[in-house]
Amino acid sequence: QVQLVESGGGLVQAGDSLRLSCTASGRTFRTYTMGWFRQAPGKEREFVTAITWIADSTYYADSVKGRFTISRDNAKNTVYLQMNNLKPEDTAVYYCAAQKPYYSGRNYAAASYDSWGQGTQVTVSS
């Protein structure tokens, strides 16, 4: 497993932007498909977006398509989540996750990820 540390959460107003970062330990970051999930109070953890280890293919939940962008910098062992035009319904704890090395499958499913960060709170006020 790899250790993941998220940062960048905070309290913003509707329409604002935030960029979350997730930095991984180790020297094999480039081999991990990375994902972002979120969990709002009283709700299940849900998929937000993912970026594969090969070809940097990206996937998004319909609720964030066109507003959120995932990217990665393998030289910095970091994956980013740029969130624009935030809405109150985006309020949640956001988690970064990594699949096992050299694997990319069922990117939408939390069970496909081996390692998780501690989460960072994003609160969007109306």
Backbone as CSV, one residue per row, in Angstrom:
resi,resn,N_x,N_y,N_z,CA_x,CA_y,CA_z,C_x,C_y,C_z
1,GLN,0.819,-1.184,0.000,0.000,0.000,0.000,0.864,1.248,0.000
2,VAL,0.262,2.337,-0.441,0.962,3.609,-0.502,0.283,4.584,0.450
3,GLN,1.067,5.467,1.039,0.492,6.463,1.939,0.102,7.699,1.148
4,LEU,-1.105,8.200,1.427,-1.655,9.336,0.694,-2.039,10.440,1.663
5,VAL,-1.709,11.670,1.311,-2.040,12.810,2.153,-2.699,13.873,1.293
6,GLU,-3.955,14.191,1.644,-4.701,15.214,0.920,-4.516,16.577,1.571
7,SER,-4.703,17.606,0.776,-4.696,18.973,1.283,-5.497,19.847,0.336
8,GLY,-5.839,21.055,0.815,-6.490,22.020,-0.058,-7.963,22.244,0.198
9,GLY,-8.540,21.500,1.129,-9.954,21.710,1.412,-10.188,23.031,2.121
10,GLY,-11.460,23.365,2.278,-11.786,24.598,2.980,-13.234,24.974,2.823
11,LEU,-13.544,26.175,3.280,-14.900,26.728,3.214,-14.930,27.788,2.122
12,VAL,-15.813,27.593,1.150,-15.941,28.541,0.050,-17.411,28.821,-0.201
13,GLN,-17.645,29.813,-1.051,-19.022,30.132,-1.427,-19.356,29.471,-2.759
14,ALA,-20.633,29.319,-2.992,-21.080,28.748,-4.261,-20.511,29.562,-5.419
15,GLY,-20.018,28.858,-6.426,-19.422,29.502,-7.578,-17.911,29.641,-7.494
16,ASP,-17.372,29.449,-6.304,-15.921,29.553,-6.125,-15.211,28.304,-6.628
17,SER,-13.886,28.365,-6.568,-13.041,27.240,-6.987,-12.122,26.818,-5.850
18,LEU,-11.726,25.559,-5.895,-10.737,25.017,-4.963,-9.905,24.003,-5.719
19,ARG,-8.656,23.840,-5.296,-7.832,22.774,-5.849,-7.349,21.894,-4.708
20,LEU,-7.703,20.632,-4.779,-7.220,19.658,-3.818,-5.963,18.994,-4.368
21,SER,-5.082,18.644,-3.441,-3.870,17.917,-3.805,-3.796,16.640,-2.985
22,CYS,-3.176,15.644,-3.558,-2.950,14.381,-2.860,-1.546,13.921,-3.210
23,THR,-0.709,13.837,-2.196,0.671,13.448,-2.411,0.900,12.045,-1.869
24,ALA,1.575,11.235,-2.674,1.805,9.841,-2.318,3.257,9.604,-1.923
25,SER,3.446,8.637,-1.064,4.795,8.235,-0.686,5.349,7.262,-1.715
26,GLY,6.658,7.045,-1.681,7.264,6.035,-2.527,7.666,6.541,-3.898
27,ARG,8.257,5.623,-4.665,8.814,5.998,-5.963,8.081,5.363,-7.132
28,THR,6.904,4.802,-6.859,6.178,4.121,-7.929,4.836,4.772,-8.222
29,PHE,4.708,6.038,-7.896,3.432,6.740,-8.050,2.891,6.621,-9.464
30,ARG,3.780,6.641,-10.444,3.350,6.633,-11.838,2.615,5.339,-12.203
31,THR,2.734,4.325,-11.385,2.100,3.036,-11.686,0.701,2.903,-11.079
32,TYR,0.240,3.942,-10.385,-1.056,3.858,-9.705,-2.141,4.598,-10.474
33,THR,-3.252,3.933,-10.678,-4.468,4.645,-11.053,-4.988,5.329,-9.799
34,MET,-5.276,6.608,-9.911,-5.678,7.412,-8.759,-7.124,7.862,-8.902
35,GLY,-7.786,7.926,-7.767,-9.183,8.362,-7.782,-9.476,9.335,-6.663
36,TRP,-10.534,10.081,-6.847,-11.093,10.946,-5.802,-12.529,10.475,-5.540
37,PHE,-12.841,10.352,-4.266,-14.185,10.028,-3.818,-14.599,11.084,-2.809
38,ARG,-15.882,11.126,-2.519,-16.360,12.052,-1.498,-17.485,11.414,-0.708
39,GLN,-17.627,11.904,0.506,-18.688,11.401,1.372,-19.297,12.558,2.132
40,ALA,-20.569,12.759,1.901,-21.325,13.788,2.605,-21.947,13.169,3.850
41,PRO,-22.297,13.995,4.842,-22.892,13.456,6.077,-24.144,12.651,5.788
42,GLY,-24.205,11.450,6.346,-25.375,10.623,6.180,-25.498,9.935,4.837
43,LYS,-24.458,10.078,4.006,-24.510,9.460,2.677,-23.333,8.506,2.502
44,GLU,-23.468,7.640,1.505,-22.383,6.719,1.202,-21.268,7.431,0.436
45,ARG,-20.097,6.841,0.512,-18.970,7.375,-0.250,-19.255,7.206,-1.737
46,GLU,-19.009,8.265,-2.509,-19.309,8.198,-3.934,-18.106,8.579,-4.775
47,PHE,-18.056,7.978,-5.943,-16.993,8.257,-6.907,-17.110,9.671,-7.444
48,VAL,-15.960,10.340,-7.590,-15.923,11.671,-8.189,-15.190,11.628,-9.526
49,THR,-13.950,11.127,-9.493,-13.144,11.118,-10.711,-11.955,10.188,-10.538
50,ALA,-11.364,9.778,-11.655,-10.183,8.929,-11.612,-9.291,9.223,-12.817
51,ILE,-8.005,8.926,-12.648,-7.046,9.070,-13.734,-6.176,7.822,-13.737
52,THR,-6.058,7.181,-14.891,-5.352,5.917,-14.949,-3.839,6.105,-14.967
53,TRP,-3.143,5.014,-14.615,-1.677,5.072,-14.578,-1.100,5.053,-15.983
54,ILE,-1.831,4.488,-16.937,-1.349,4.420,-18.301,-2.249,5.279,-19.164
55,ALA,-1.649,6.118,-19.949,-2.373,6.988,-20.895,-3.119,8.124,-20.221
56,ASP,-3.064,8.178,-18.873,-3.746,9.259,-18.160,-5.201,9.431,-18.595
57,SER,-5.867,8.325,-18.823,-7.288,8.420,-19.142,-8.048,8.895,-17.913
58,THR,-9.070,9.705,-18.140,-9.812,10.265,-17.017,-11.280,9.874,-17.078
59,TYR,-11.890,9.800,-15.910,-13.290,9.430,-15.762,-13.914,10.356,-14.730
60,TYR,-15.171,10.729,-14.966,-15.849,11.660,-14.068,-17.270,11.184,-13.781
61,ALA,-17.697,11.473,-12.566,-19.115,11.311,-12.250,-19.902,12.371,-13.008
62,ASP,-21.112,12.034,-13.387,-21.924,12.990,-14.149,-22.133,14.296,-13.383
63,SER,-22.202,14.202,-12.072,-22.493,15.381,-11.252,-21.366,16.421,-11.263
64,VAL,-20.165,16.014,-11.683,-19.036,16.955,-11.655,-18.457,17.216,-13.046
65,LYS,-18.963,16.521,-14.038,-18.444,16.673,-15.398,-18.561,18.119,-15.841
66,GLY,-17.487,18.637,-16.404,-17.484,20.011,-16.877,-17.114,21.025,-15.808
67,ARG,-17.082,20.598,-14.550,-16.721,21.513,-13.453,-15.424,21.096,-12.765
68,PHE,-15.186,19.802,-12.659,-14.006,19.282,-11.972,-13.023,18.727,-12.999
69,THR,-11.738,18.849,-12.669,-10.689,18.297,-13.529,-9.649,17.590,-12.675
70,ILE,-9.361,16.361,-13.026,-8.303,15.614,-12.344,-7.046,15.657,-13.205
71,SER,-5.907,15.755,-12.539,-4.629,15.723,-13.249,-3.582,15.139,-12.315
72,ARG,-2.429,14.794,-12.872,-1.372,14.224,-12.040,-0.022,14.755,-12.492
73,ASP,0.885,14.822,-11.523,2.265,15.191,-11.800,3.113,14.077,-11.202
74,ASN,3.547,13.160,-12.039,4.280,11.999,-11.537,5.628,12.384,-10.937
75,ALA,6.201,13.485,-11.398,7.481,13.937,-10.842,7.323,14.400,-9.402
76,LYS,6.114,14.831,-9.045,5.848,15.310,-7.687,5.032,14.316,-6.868
77,ASN,4.768,13.136,-7.440,3.953,12.130,-6.732,2.605,12.692,-6.288
78,THR,2.015,13.524,-7.108,0.819,14.248,-6.689,-0.278,14.166,-7.744
79,VAL,-1.494,13.993,-7.252,-2.679,14.089,-8.089,-3.498,15.268,-7.593
80,TYR,-4.098,15.972,-8.537,-4.843,17.188,-8.220,-6.309,17.028,-8.592
81,LEU,-7.140,17.769,-7.886,-8.548,17.874,-8.248,-8.899,19.351,-8.270
82,GLN,-9.023,19.877,-9.469,-9.442,21.262,-9.635,-10.960,21.302,-9.678
83,MET,-11.552,22.044,-8.759,-13.003,22.107,-8.650,-13.450,23.533,-8.915
84,ASN,-14.196,23.718,-9.979,-14.710,25.034,-10.345,-16.218,25.071,-10.197
85,ASN,-16.751,26.284,-10.105,-18.194,26.472,-9.985,-18.789,25.544,-8.925
86,LEU,-18.226,25.595,-7.764,-18.667,24.707,-6.688,-20.097,25.009,-6.274
87,LYS,-20.793,23.946,-5.885,-22.185,24.047,-5.459,-22.309,23.530,-4.030
88,PRO,-23.359,23.951,-3.326,-23.534,23.451,-1.956,-23.577,21.916,-1.894
89,GLU,-24.096,21.290,-2.923,-24.169,19.826,-2.923,-22.807,19.159,-3.113
90,ASP,-21.775,19.935,-3.357,-20.412,19.393,-3.407,-19.794,19.279,-2.014
91,THR,-20.490,19.780,-1.018,-19.993,19.715,0.353,-19.825,18.265,0.780
92,ALA,-18.613,17.921,1.221,-18.309,16.540,1.598,-16.866,16.481,2.082
93,VAL,-16.520,15.335,2.644,-15.115,15.016,2.861,-14.618,14.333,1.585
94,TYR,-13.532,14.842,1.049,-12.966,14.317,-0.189,-11.761,13.434,0.124
95,TYR,-11.788,12.248,-0.464,-10.740,11.268,-0.229,-10.000,10.965,-1.523
96,CYS,-8.704,10.868,-1.392,-7.850,10.421,-2.477,-7.618,8.921,-2.296
97,ALA,-7.516,8.193,-3.399,-7.324,6.752,-3.307,-6.448,6.255,-4.446
98,ALA,-5.763,5.143,-4.192,-4.883,4.546,-5.196,-5.220,3.076,-5.381
99,GLN,-5.223,2.633,-6.640,-5.372,1.211,-6.905,-4.013,0.541,-6.762
100,LYS,-3.985,-0.772,-6.854,-2.703,-1.472,-6.763,-1.881,-1.152,-8.004
101,PRO,-0.566,-1.285,-7.935,0.300,-0.903,-9.051,-0.028,-1.621,-10.353
102,TYR,0.100,-0.897,-11.444,-0.089,-1.437,-12.796,-1.498,-1.997,-13.003
103,TYR,-2.464,-1.434,-12.305,-3.838,-1.920,-12.431,-4.759,-0.752,-12.718
104,SER,-5.725,-0.988,-13.577,-6.759,-0.001,-13.809,-8.029,-0.751,-14.158
105,GLY,-8.962,-0.746,-13.248,-10.210,-1.445,-13.496,-11.268,-1.004,-12.508
106,ARG,-12.503,-1.027,-12.936,-13.639,-0.638,-12.092,-13.312,0.663,-11.363
107,ASN,-12.890,1.643,-12.135,-12.408,2.889,-11.531,-13.471,3.609,-10.719
108,TYR,-14.750,3.263,-10.965,-15.836,3.923,-10.256,-16.091,3.316,-8.875
109,ALA,-15.513,2.161,-8.609,-15.839,1.420,-7.392,-14.785,1.614,-6.310
110,ALA,-15.228,2.029,-5.136,-14.314,2.231,-4.019,-13.563,0.948,-3.666
111,ALA,-14.200,-0.178,-3.839,-13.576,-1.459,-3.496,-12.386,-1.786,-4.379
112,SER,-12.233,-1.087,-5.504,-11.106,-1.317,-6.411,-9.839,-0.603,-5.979
113,TYR,-9.920,0.180,-4.921,-8.784,0.975,-4.459,-8.200,0.386,-3.182
114,ASP,-6.880,0.300,-3.152,-6.194,-0.336,-2.032,-5.792,0.632,-0.934
115,SER,-5.494,1.847,-1.299,-4.963,2.821,-0.338,-5.825,4.070,-0.339
116,TRP,-5.987,4.642,0.852,-6.839,5.824,1.022,-6.149,6.868,1.862
117,GLY,-6.406,8.127,1.537,-5.961,9.209,2.384,-6.919,9.422,3.531
118,GLN,-6.596,10.398,4.366,-7.406,10.652,5.562,-8.613,11.529,5.268
119,GLY,-8.618,12.158,4.115,-9.738,13.001,3.718,-9.505,14.463,4.033
120,THR,-10.136,15.319,3.248,-10.090,16.756,3.479,-11.487,17.323,3.275
121,GLN,-11.890,18.185,4.184,-13.266,18.710,4.177,-13.404,19.843,3.162
122,VAL,-14.443,19.758,2.363,-14.822,20.838,1.466,-16.243,21.248,1.829
123,THR,-16.417,22.512,2.146,-17.729,23.033,2.502,-18.056,24.195,1.582
124,VAL,-19.200,24.108,0.926,-19.626,25.140,-0.008,-20.903,25.765,0.530
125,SER,-20.840,27.043,0.824,-22.018,27.746,1.346,-22.789,28.397,0.205
126,SER,-24.077,28.518,0.399,-24.936,29.090,-0.653,-25.062,30.591,-0.520
